[in-house]
Amino acid sequence: MKTHFEDILRKVHDHRLTPEEALEFFKDYPYRDLDCAKVDHHRELRKGTPEVVFGLGKTPAQILKISREIVRKGSNLLVTRAGPDVRKALKGKIPGAVFDATAATITLKQKEPPPGKGKIAVITAGTSDIPVAEEAVVTCRMLGNETVRVYDVGVAGLHRLFGEYEKIKEARVVITVAGMEGALPSVVAGLVRVPVVAIPTSVGYGASFHGLAALLAMLNSCPGGVAVVNIDNGFGGAYLASLINHL
């Protein structure tokens, strides 16, 4: 799948783009300075995926400005951690954008990304872990992966996990999302022969230390093949899983 950048190069080579049009396009490479942000247009050529906007800490006006610049260049748009105020402020201002309240994302797919080689299973220990899992699902799909959801199958009732085993064993990569004591990825890694990406969540009572207990448990996982990302980082877990699925 050609990137927008590669398509422009082809048009230049085939003399379907005037020098003036080519200059207008390339003046924003490798990035476009918007004062509040430097949008990395070169990233799609360099890494195969466009820049993703982390919404937390940015104002709605900044997110809108950055998003419009990404869309203007023909890239797919993914904004993570877009809270209700951001979604309300941007509603209707980016035509075609999809707002997902559970995942806290804003997306606009302008072209199909290269497809992954197989399925990515996204598993949660509990229902409270679903928002982080949904951020992972949205990210996986924006990066060209087919996903399978398996929710609320934590160690409090392992029979639920075994009841979904047929779905899980078909996956090429598994993402596990868990808070509390963070035991789920260790159990799953002992059952499957594919990489397991573990995402600890900040779900739990006081001694879970906002996800630190789950993070440490996952880092100390006994079975091999477990990679751990930061607390509540659904995007980071999905990005890693996507890279593996595209190998």
C-alpha positions in Angstrom: 0.0 0.0 0.0 1.6 3.3 -1.1 1.8 6.2 1.3 0.5 9.6 0.2 4.1 10.7 0.1 5.1 7.9 -2.3 2.0 8.6 -4.5 3.3 12.2 -4.9 6.7 11.0 -5.8 5.2 8.8 -8.5 3.2 11.7 -9.9 6.4 13.8 -10.1 8.2 10.9 -11.9 5.3 10.5 -14.4 5.2 14.3 -15.0 1.6 14.4 -13.7 2.5 17.1 -11.2 3.9 20.5 -12.1 7.0 21.8 -10.4 4.9 24.4 -8.6 2.5 21.7 -7.3 5.4 19.5 -6.1 7.0 22.5 -4.3 3.7 23.3 -2.6 3.5 19.7 -1.4 7.1 19.2 -0.3 7.5 22.5 1.6 5.9 20.9 4.7 8.4 18.0 4.8 9.9 16.7 7.0 7.4 18.5 9.3 4.9 21.4 9.5 5.4 24.0 12.2 2.1 25.0 13.7 3.6 27.0 16.6 1.9 24.8 19.2 3.2 21.6 17.5 5.4 20.3 14.8 3.4 17.8 12.8 5.7 15.0 11.6 4.6 14.4 8.0 7.8 12.4 7.4 6.7 9.7 9.9 4.5 7.9 7.5 7.3 7.5 5.1 9.8 6.7 7.8 7.7 4.3 9.9 4.8 3.3 7.6 2.2 4.9 9.9 1.3 8.6 10.3 1.7 10.5 13.5 -0.8 9.8 16.3 -2.1 12.6 18.4 -2.0 12.2 22.2 -5.0 14.3 23.3 -4.4 14.5 27.0 -3.0 17.8 28.1 -3.8 19.5 24.8 -6.5 22.1 24.3 -9.4 21.3 21.9 -8.1 24.1 19.7 -4.6 22.6 19.5 -6.0 19.1 18.8 -8.2 20.6 16.0 -5.3 22.4 14.5 -3.1 19.4 14.5 -5.8 17.0 13.3 -6.7 19.3 10.3 -3.1 19.4 9.3 -2.8 15.5 9.3 -6.1 15.2 7.4 -5.0 17.9 4.9 -2.0 15.7 3.9 -4.2 12.7 3.2 -3.1 10.7 6.2 -5.3 8.7 8.5 -6.1 10.4 11.8 -6.0 8.9 15.2 -6.4 11.0 18.4 -6.1 9.1 21.7 -7.2 10.3 25.2 -9.8 12.6 23.7 -12.2 13.4 26.6 -15.8 14.6 26.4 -14.8 18.3 26.2 -12.5 17.6 23.2 -15.1 15.4 21.4 -17.7 18.1 22.0 -15.5 20.9 20.7 -14.4 19.0 17.6 -17.8 17.6 16.7 -18.6 18.5 13.1 -15.3 20.3 12.5 -13.5 17.3 11.0 -16.0 15.9 8.4 -16.2 12.1 8.5 -14.4 11.7 11.9 -15.6 9.0 14.2 -15.8 9.7 17.9 -15.6 6.7 20.3 -16.6 7.6 23.9 -15.5 4.3 25.4 -12.0 4.3 23.8 -11.7 8.1 24.1 -10.5 8.3 20.5 -11.2 10.3 17.4 -10.5 8.6 14.0 -10.7 9.3 10.3 -9.6 6.7 7.9 -8.8 8.2 4.5 -7.1 5.1 3.0 -6.6 1.5 3.9 -3.4 0.7 5.8 -1.3 -2.4 4.9 -3.1 -5.4 6.4 -1.7 -7.5 9.2 -0.8 -11.2 8.7 -3.4 -12.5 11.2 -5.8 -11.7 14.0 -5.0 -9.8 17.2 -7.0 -11.0 20.2 -7.7 -8.3 22.8 -8.5 -9.9 26.2 -9.5 -8.1 29.4 -9.5 -9.5 32.9 -12.6 -7.5 33.9 -15.3 -5.2 32.5 -13.5 -2.2 34.2 -10.5 -2.8 31.9 -12.6 -2.3 28.7 -11.8 1.4 28.1 -8.1 0.7 27.8 -8.8 -2.4 25.7 -11.0 -0.4 23.4 -8.2 2.1 22.8 -6.1 -0.9 21.8 -8.8 -2.2 19.5 -9.3 1.1 17.7 -5.5 1.5 17.4 -5.1 -2.0 16.0 -7.8 -1.5 13.4 -6.5 1.9 12.3 -3.1 0.2 11.7 -4.7 -2.5 9.5 -5.3 -5.4 11.9 -8.3 -7.6 12.3 -9.2 -7.9 16.0 -11.1 -10.3 18.2 -12.5 -9.1 21.6 -12.5 -11.5 24.6 -13.7 -9.5 27.6 -14.1 -10.3 31.3 -12.2 -13.6 31.5 -9.9 -12.9 34.4 -8.5 -15.2 37.0 -11.5 -14.8 39.4 -13.2 -17.3 37.1 -10.7 -19.1 34.8 -13.5 -21.3 33.3 -14.5 -18.2 31.4 -11.1 -17.9 29.8 -11.1 -21.6 28.8 -14.5 -21.1 27.3 -13.0 -18.6 24.8 -9.9 -20.6 24.1 -10.8 -21.5 20.5 -11.0 -17.7 19.6 -7.7 -17.0 21.4 -5.6 -19.8 19.9 -6.4 -18.5 16.4 -4.7 -15.2 17.0 -1.2 -14.3 15.8 -0.7 -11.9 18.7 -2.6 -11.6 22.0 -3.1 -8.4 24.0 -4.0 -8.9 27.6 -5.4 -6.0 29.6 -5.6 -6.3 33.4 -5.6 -4.4 36.6 -5.8 -5.6 40.3 -3.0 -8.2 40.7 -2.3 -8.4 36.9 -2.2 -12.2 36.7 -4.0 -12.6 33.3 -1.0 -12.3 30.9 0.9 -15.0 32.8 -2.0 -17.4 32.5 -2.6 -16.6 28.8 1.2 -16.9 28.0 1.2 -20.4 29.5 -1.6 -21.4 27.1 -0.6 -19.9 23.7 2.4 -20.1 21.4 2.3 -16.5 20.2 3.6 -13.2 21.6 1.6 -11.8 24.5 1.5 -8.0 24.9 0.5 -7.1 28.5 -1.1 -3.8 29.4 -1.5 -3.1 33.1 -4.5 -0.9 34.1 -5.0 1.5 37.0 -8.1 -0.6 38.0 -8.0 -1.8 41.6 -8.1 -1.0 45.3 -5.6 1.1 47.2 -2.7 -1.4 47.4 -2.8 -1.7 43.6 -1.1 1.7 43.6 -3.0 2.9 40.4 -1.7 0.0 38.4 1.8 -0.3 39.7 1.1 -3.7 41.3 -0.2 -5.0 38.0 2.8 -3.6 36.2 5.3 -5.2 38.5 3.5 -8.5 38.4 3.5 -8.5 34.6 7.2 -7.6 34.5 7.8 -10.7 36.8 5.8 -13.0 34.6 7.0 -16.6 34.7 6.1 -17.8 31.1 8.2 -16.6 28.3 6.9 -14.4 25.5 5.3 -11.6 27.5 6.1 -7.9 26.6 4.8 -5.2 29.0 3.9 -1.6 28.2 3.1 1.2 30.5 0.0 1.5 32.7 -3.2 2.2 30.8 -1.3 2.4 27.5 -3.7 0.8 25.2 -2.2 2.6 22.2 1.4 1.4 23.0 0.3 -2.2 23.5 -1.7 -2.1 20.2 1.2 -0.5 18.3 3.6 -3.2 19.4 1.1 -5.9 18.6 0.6 -4.4 15.2 4.3 -4.4 14.4 4.5 -8.1 15.3 1.4 -8.9 13.2 2.9 -7.2 10.2 6.3 -9.0 10.3 
